[in-house]
Every structure is written in structure tokens, then in C-alpha cells.
Amino acid sequence: MSGILIRQGDGTWREAAYAGYALESDLQAILAEHPALIPGVGEGARTCREFPSEAGPADIVIVDAAGDVTLVECKLAANPQARREIIGQMFDYTSRLWKMDVEDFAARWQSRTQGSLFSEDSESGIPLREALARNLAEGRFRIVLAVDAINSPLKRMVEYLNFMSGPNTSVIAVEYSRLTQGSTEILAPRVYGQELAEVRAGASKTAGGDLVVWDAGTFRSWLESNDSASIENFDLFLSEASRAGLAFIGSRTPTPAAHLEISNRRGQQLGRVSLYFYSGQRTSLEFDFTRISRMSPDEKPDMSVLSEFVDQLGLTAGLQEVADSLRTTHFASRRPNVPLARLTEESIRQAFVALSVLMG
């Protein structure tokens, strides 16, 4: 019994019948077209079907306007994977997205959808890029197991995974029953695990998930309580940035994040140097110059300037790996970073000498 009654034209009530799905791709197509049917997905959500990863294509990956990432795997009860392999499969996908460079993610997205995830020139594009980059770096994902029928073993798996997984990951299962009566088709979602996920999300927010604008003073105050080993270098970083005429731009994120915009004499934005706090690495200095790799030959700085910049970084203690990464990938790879506390005073000063080459 479907438990859903539909009133007929003659005033009588008739129960809808189960129709099911011929293929898993049928369910996938419905959810990709209507992401609002997926619990927790925010406004402005965009979807990518068969998102490419080293673990194979993920059924649906969703990014909403807040940069939150949802992975959806669709399975039918008739598929023997519906109970066991789907769990390992989803965590395999999320492990491949964890720490993925945001530019790599955007390129894979565009290769499947033929559309840009965010516009480089839009004002809203930068916050989305930053939020998505942090969620990828922190492994902050929502996992949704979309099925045509939820059974007791799957419920138990979802409950256990929510109990055992870290604070950044939530797991829910949604039963999307497809019903028919005459020419009318009905999709009836039933969610399991959302209450558990919301409780854990609430606890995470209470522990420090509120959005904060990380200006220099707020950032430093936070470091005093949470990463005191980085304070001395942070102060020097601010001092050198001020001497170079670079503004400290704080992001609006749950955990500390800020950056310096690096432009040349002509006002072309070449990239940014950022400070991020990663739970496993503490406060890190990140060099993002992927913009240079996307410039046309007429826009791109002279090779002599780029070479001198990389050479200067290579002479800086603690930044040799950063220089090697920029050199070997022609500025196109994932953004290299180094823990701020590991750098010496001379290293930080020398880093700004190298940046001055780009800035002219």
C-alpha cells in the first residue's frame, strides 16, 4: 500500500499505485533537475550529473549559492549495491573531493556541464569561490543516499555513520517513491537521518560555525586563543603588507580566512596571497596565482618577470616547494601553501620582495 489517496472527480478516494523506476538514471535525472527536493540544499543550487573523479563519476554533485557541497548517489532496491557498496562508494567520492583545488573542481564541473560554476568577474563569484574552496579543504560535505525504498539495514547504516563521522560530514537517506494513478505521476520523498544530521550541525555551529568577518584585529584575537605560535609571524606579515601598500581583506567565513590582492602597475589582478586556518595544519600562507595561467598572451606578464618572481621565492627558506609548484605547473596547479609558524622573519620579508617583482 502506498498510503497516499487521491480524490477523484466523482468525490471518491483512490489509492495511488507504486510505479517505480526503470533505471537509476531516471531518479538521477529528476533530482538533478529539481535539487530543491534534496534536504539541506540551499538557494541558487546548481547540479552536475556524473561529476568526474578518480573514483569514477559521482551521480550528482550540487553546489548552492553558499558554496555548500552535496553529493547524491542514486540506487534502486533491486540493485544489490543499494545497502552496502553505496556507502563505500560515497565515501570514496568524498575522499577524492577532500582537499581538491577549487580550480580543479570548477574545471571538472565545466567539462561535464559546459557551463562555468562561477564567473571570474562577478562580485558574487569571489565569495562563492572562497566558500567552496574552504569546504573542499575541510571536507565539509553533505552525503545523500537517494533510493526508491528505505529498509531497516540502510536506516541503521545511516544512523551509525552520522554517529561516527566527523563534524563536517552529514549522511542522510531519502526514499523517493514514484506513484501513479491514471495519467498522474507523484513523487513522494521520505527522509531518514536528517534529524541526526541537524543535531550534529547545530553542535558544530555552537562550537564556532557562525560567520565572522576576519579583519586584522579579529584574526589576531582569534590567533591569541587558538594558534599563538603564529602570532609573531602574523604581525610581521601585516607590517610587510602595509609597507607594500597591500590591504588586508578579511573573508566572511566560520574560521579565519583573509587575503592580499596582488596586482601589477597596470592594475591587472594577478592573484592573491591568503591566510587560512586548517584544523590539521594550523594557520597557513597560501599562494594563488592560477589567474595568470588563464590570461591571454597579450595580458600575461613578461616571462622574465614571472621567472624572476619564482626565482626569488625559490631563494626563500621554507618557500622552495611553493616556487617549484608554481614553476613546474606554469601557475596552473592547485595552490601551494606552507604553515605560517614554520617561516622565519627573513622568509616573510623575502616573500614580499618576490611579490614586489610582480607588482613592479
N, C-alpha and C positions, 0 to 999 in steps of 0.2 A: 504493500500500500504506500502511495506517495504521501498521504496525509494532507494533500492540497486539493481543495474543492473549488470549482469554477461554476459560477451561476450561469445558467443557460437563458436563452431568450424567453423560454416559456416559464421561467421562475424556478425551475428545478435546479438542484446542485449535482454536479457530476465530478467524480474524482479524476484528476489528471493521471495519465499513464507514463511510466518510465520509457524514455526513448533511447537514452544512452548516446554514445559517440561511436562512429565507425572507426575513427582513428584518433590517436592522441593529438595529432596536429590540428584536429577540429577544435578541441578545447584550447589549444595553444593560440589559435587564430582569434578566438573570441576574447581571450584575456589580453592579448596584445593590442586589440582594437579598443578594448574598454578597461584600461588599467584601474579605473575607479572601483571596479569590482573586487580589487585585491586589498584586503585590510591593511591600513597603515600607510598606503601610498598617498603622498601629498598632492597639492595642486600643481598644475603645469607639468605633469608627468609625461615623459616620452619613453617609448619602448623600442627595444631591438630584439628581434627574433633570431635565434641561432647565433648568439654572440660568440665569436671565435676565441677559444682559449687553448692552452697547451693540453688541457684535459678533455678537449673536444668542445663542440658547440653547446652552450647553455641555452635551454629552451627560450627563456625570456629574461632579459635584463632591463630593469626600469630605473631611470634617474628622474627624480622630481625636481621642482624649482629650488628646493633647499639643498640639493646635492645628495640627498639620501639615496642609497642603492638597495634595490630589492631584486633578488634572484628567484625566479619561479621555474619549477620543474613540474611538468605535467605527466601524470601516469594514470592509466586505467586499471581497474581492479583485475581485469583479465591478464594484465602484464605481470609476470612473476617478479619483476623488479619493484612493483608498487610498494612492497613492505620493507625490503632490506637494501637492495642495491641503490635505491633512490637516495637513501641517507648518505652513504659514502660518496655517491656521485655529486650531491650538492656541496658537501664539504670539500671535495676535490676542486670543484669550480671556485668556491670562495677562497681556497688557499692560493689559487692562481691569480685571483684578483688582488689579494692582500699584498700591499707594497708595490702594486703596479703603478708605473708612472702615469700621471693623468694624461699626458700627450699620447702615450701608447694606447691607453684606454679609448681616448677620443678618435684615434686613427682606426682602431678596430671597429668602433661604433660606425664611423663613416663608411668603412668598407662594406658593411652589411646594409646600412640604411640609405646610403648615398646622400646623407644629409649631415651637416655639422651639428654636434651636440651643443656647442655654444659659439657665439660669434666673437671673434677676437677683438672687435671694435665696439661691441655693445657695453654699456655701463654695467648691465646686469651680468655680463659674461664673466668678469673677473671674480665677483663673489662666488658664483656657481663653480668656477674652476677651482678656487681655493677650498670651498667646502667639499667638493668631490675629491680633490687631492688628499685632504685630511682623512676623509672616510676610507679611501683606499689604503692610505698609510697605516691607519689604526685598525683596519679590518672591521670596520663598523658596517655590518650588512644585516638585512632582513631576509630570511630564507622562508619561502612559501612552497609547500608541497601541495600542488593542485591535483585533486583526484576526483573520480566520479563517485566514489564510495569510501567513507572512512570506516575502518574496522578497529576493533579493540587493540590489536598489536600496534597499529600505527599511532593510535592515541597514546599508548604507553611510551613509544619511542619519542614522540614529541614532548611529552611531559619530562622524560629523563633528559633529553637534550637541552631543554630550557633550564633544567636544574643544574646541569654540569657545564654548560658552555659559559664563556666569559661574558662580561657585561656589555660588550659591543655587539653581540650576536643574538638575535631572536629567531625562533623557529615556530612556525605555525602550519597547520594543515587546514585546507579548505576543500570541502566537498561541494562540487558544482553539479548538482543533479539537473539533468536535462529532461524535461517533461513535455508531453504533448496532449492536446485534446482537439481533435479535428485538425484544422489548419493552424491552430495557435500553438506556438512553442514557448516554453517557460524555462528560465534558468533560475534555480533556487540554491543560493550559496548557504552553506552551514560551516561555521568556523570552529576549530578546536585549537586551543593553545594560546589564543590571543590574550586571555586574562593573565596567564603566566608571564607572557612577554611584556605586557603593560606594567605589571608589578615590578619586574626587573628593570624596565626602562625608567620607571618612576624613581627607583632606588638609585639608579645611575645619575639621574638628573639632580637628585638631592645631594649626591656626592660631588657635584661640581659640573653638571651638564648645562647650566644656564649660559646664554650667550653673553659675552663680555667684549667690549671694545678695548683692545690691548694697546693703549698708548704707552709711552715710555715709562711713566710713573707707575701705572698699573702693572706693567710687565715686571718692573724691578721689584715691586712689593711682593708679587707672587713668587719671584725667584728667592727672595729672602726666606720664605717659609718652605719652599719646595725644592729648590735647586741652588743652594747657597754657593756651591763650588763654581758656578758660572757667573756670579755677580761681578767679580773684578773684571773679567773679560767683557761682560755686557757693558759695563761703564766705559771701558776703553772703546768698544765698538760704537757707542753713542757719540763719544768725543770725536773719533775719527770721521764718522759720518757727518757730524756738524762742520768740521773743518773742510770737508769736501763739498759742502753745500747740499747734502742729501737729506731729505725729510724722512723721518721715521714714521711709517704708515702702519698703524695697528689694524689688524683684521677683527671682524666681529665673529668670534668662534668660542666654543666652550673651553678650549685650552689655549695657552699662549701662542700667538702667531702674529708676525709683523714682517715688513719688508722695506727695502730701499729700491726705488725705481732707478735703473741705470740708463741714461740717455747720452747721446753724443752731442757735439756742438750744434748740429743741425736740428736738434730736438727729436731725433728719432729714438724711440724707445727700443733698447737692445735686449733688455732682460731685467732681472731683479736678483737681489741677494736677500734671502729671507732668514728669519729666526723662527724655528718651530720647536715645540716641545713634544718629544716622542717618549712614551712611557718606558720603552726598553732602552732608550739611548740618551735620555735627558734632553737638554736644550741643544739644538744643532744648527749649524750655519749651512745654508743650502744655496747653491749657485744654479740659477735657472736662466740659461741663455738659448733655449730652444727657438725663441723668436728669430734669432739670427739665421738658423738653418732654413727657415721658411721665407726669408727675404729673397727678392729677385736680385740678379747680378748687379743691377743699377743701384739698388738700395743698400746692398750689403757693404759693410766697412771693408777697406782695403785689406788684403790678405796680410800685408806687412804689419798692420795694426793688430789684427787678430793673433798673429803669430807672436808678436811682442807681448801681448796680454797673457797668452798661455805660458810663454817662457818665464815671465815674471812670477806667475803663480807657481810654476814648477820649481822655482828657486826658494819658495817659501816653505819653511818647515811645517809639516802637517798637512800641506795642501798639494803635495805631489800627485796623489791619486786623483784629486779633483782635476788638476791640469791634464793628466793623462786621459781621463774620461772625456774632457772637452776636446782634446786634440784628436783622439782616435775616432770619435764619432762625429767630428765636424760640428759640434754643438747640438747634435740632434738626439742624443741619448737621454735616458732618464736622468733626472737632475742629481748631480753628486752632492753629498753633504758630509760634514765632519762634526763631531761633538765640540761645542764651543769651549768647554773646560779643558780640552786637550791642547788647545793652541796657546802659544806663548804671546807675550806682549808684542815682540818683534814680528811674529807671524801675522797678527791682526793688522799692524801698521803696514807691513809689506803687501797684504791683500788689498789695502786701499791704494797703495802705489800702483799695483797692477790694474785696478779699476780705473785709475786716472788715465791710463793709456787709452782705454776705450772711450772715456769721456772727453779726451782731447785736452 
